């Protein structure tokens, strides 16, 4: 991808399945990567592994639901790696179940991690991006936010909100030459998916039923999402903003 070498890239949820794949790809493109994950030990293990390969990667452990913690982490990234060029909001939390059986505490937890967290990250990095009149933001949403998903009502609401927020920010920030786009993974082999599917025979039936509906005939892998995100973070996408790209093997289609 053009234009990623030496860029400072912040990836939230960077120690997870898609997040770790993103961090590996970005350092492979020559970027300097801030691996941000509330599971700091996992983030540090990944950053240390990448650094052993000669790449530049540092670990940070903010709770993205806390504005002060986010601003402090972004300031630390900029002090250690340089001004943030790319933000990838990838962190997510999903605890599925029927909405009528849920409680407000569950809603607040989901909204805090899946919607407020990305808002906090935007607010922190945009202070510098707007001053410099450059930047790329890619929000990892979900096809649940585009078409809905049973037993994921609050998660889908958050991801739908993130899609709408991405489009609005794309309009607000275009005058600063900052692009904002969303990538919507479909069913992807991650711990988050395993939490939704469940374990044992029930989980296997759920997985098999999904695969039967995916035109390309398989589950997505974290690496399938990486190329779309890196493209939207690169100079190859300089004239693309406010777009929503589904990476779902054809499970959901939009025309």
N, C-alpha and C positions, 0 to 999 in steps of 0.2 A: 504494500500500500504506500502511496506517495505521502510524504509529509509527517510520518510518525517518528522518525529518528530524532532522538534527543528531546522529544516532547515529554512533559510531565503529565502522567495519567493517573487519576485517582479512581480506584475500583472499589465500591462498597460490596460487602459480602464476598470479599476477595479470596477467602479461604475455602469457600464452598465449591460445589461441582462446576457450575458455569463460571463462577468468579475466578477460581483457580485456573481454568482453561483460558479465560480472558487474560489474566496476568501473564501466563506463559507466552501467549501469542504476542501481547504488547511488548514484552522484553525481547522476544524474537524479532520484532520489527525495529528494535533499537531504542524503544522508549524507556523512560525512567518511571518506574511504577510504584505507587503508594498502595500497598495491600491493606485495605481498611476492613476490619472485621471485629465485632465485639468479642469474638473468641481470639483474644490477642495471641495466645500461645500457638494456635493453628496458623494465624497470619504470619507470625515470626518464623515458624518452621518453613513456610513456603518462601518467604522473603530470603531467608538464609540459604535455602536450596538454590534459588535463582541467582543469588549473589555469588555462590560458589562456582557458578558457570560463567562468571565474569560480567554478569548483567548488573544493572543498578536497580535495586528494589529495597524498600523499607517497609516495616510493619507499623501499623497504627491501630488502636483499639477503641475508637469512640463509640459510645452509645448514640446512634444517629437520631434517636428520639429526643435527645437533649441538645437544645440549641447551643448552649455554652460549650459543651463538650465537642460539638462539631466545629464551632469556630476556632476553638483551641487546636484541634487536630489539623485543620486546614492551614492555620498559621504555622504549625510545626512542619507540615509538608513543604510549604513555601520557603521556610528557613533552611530546610535540609536538602531539598531537591530543586527548588526554583518555582517560579510562578506556574500555577496550574493551567495547563492547556486543554486538557480533556477530563471531563467527569463522566463516569459510567455509574449510574445508580442501579445496582444489581441486587443489593440486599433485599431479602423478602422473608416473610413468615406466613405460614398457612396452617391452620388447624381446622380441618373440615368437619362439617356436621350440619344437620338441618337448622335453618335459621330460627325456627320457633323453639328450638331447644337451647338456644344460645342465651347468654347474659350480657348486659352492658359492659362488664369488665372484659369480656372476650372482644367485643367490638372495639373498645378503646385500645387494647393491645394490638389488634390487627391494624387499626388506623394509624397508630403511632409508628409502627414499623414499616408499613407499606405505603403510606402517604405522607405523614408528617415528616418522617425521616428524609425522604427525597426532597421535600420542600426545604428542610434545614440545610441540606447539602447544596442545593441551588443557591440559597440565600448567601451562604458563606463563600462559595467560589465566584459568584457573579460580581462581588465587590471588586475583585481584581480584573476579571475578564472584561467588564464594561470599561474600566479605565484604560485597558490595553487595546480595546476594540478588536478582540479576537477570541475564539474559543469554540469548542465542540462539546455538546452534552448529548449523551445517549441514555435514555431511560429504558431499562429492561422491564417492560410491563408484562402482559400475559394475554393470550387469546381469551381467557376467562373474562377479561375486561372489555373485550370486543363483542363477544357473543353469549356471555353468561356460562355458568357451570353449576350443575346441581351440587348442593352441600358446600358451596364456596361463596355464599352470598356476599359476605363482608369483604372477603379477599377480592372478589370480582368488582365490587363497588370501589375499592381502593385502586385497583389497577385501571378501571375505567376513569376514575378521577385523575390518575397519573397521565393517561393518554390525553385527556382534555387539557390538563395543565401543560403538557408538552406542546400542544398546538398553540395555546395561548402565549406561552413563553417564546415560541418561535416567532410569533408576530411582534411581541414586545422587543425582542432582542435583535431582530434583523438589522436594525439601523447601526448596531454595533458589530456587524459581521460575525455574530455568534449564531451557530445553528443548533437547533434542538430537535431531535427525532426520537421515536420510540420503536423498539423491537419487541415483538410479542411472540415468545416461544409457545409452541404447543406442548403436548406431553413429551417430557424430556427425562432421561434417566438420571435423576438426581435424588438426594435424600429427601428433598421437598416433595418430589413425586411419590417416593416410597411412603412418606407420611400420609399422603392423600389416599394412596391405593390400599394401604394396609398390608399385613403380613400373611404368609401362608397361602392356602388354597384360594381364599377370597381375593387376596391381592393379585394372584396369578390370573384369576378369571377377569378381574377388572382390567388388568394389563392386556390380556388377549382380546377383550372386547374393544378396547381402544385401537389396538393394532389393526383389527379387522375393518375399522372405519377410516384408517389413514391410507390414502391412495398410494403412497410410496411404500407401504407395507412394512413399516418398522417404527420403533420408537425413536425419537430424537436423541442425540447425544450432545453433551455440552459443547463439543467441538463444532457441531452444526450451527450453533448460535454465534460463535466467535467471529466468523468471517463477516457476518452482517454488521455486527457491532463495530468491528475494526474499520470496515468500509465507511460507515457513517462517522467515524472519528477521524478519518483521514482527509487529505486534500482531494482525493478522488471524488468526494461527495460535497465539494465546496458550494454547489448550487442546489443542494437538497436540504430543505428544512420543513418542519411541521408535518413530517410523514410518519406513517405507522406501517411497519413491515412485519408481516406474520411469517414465522419460521416454524411451520407445523407439518411439513410433509404433505400439504394439500388438505389436511383435515378441515381447515376453514379457508374459504376462498372469498375474495372481495374484488369487485370489478367496477 
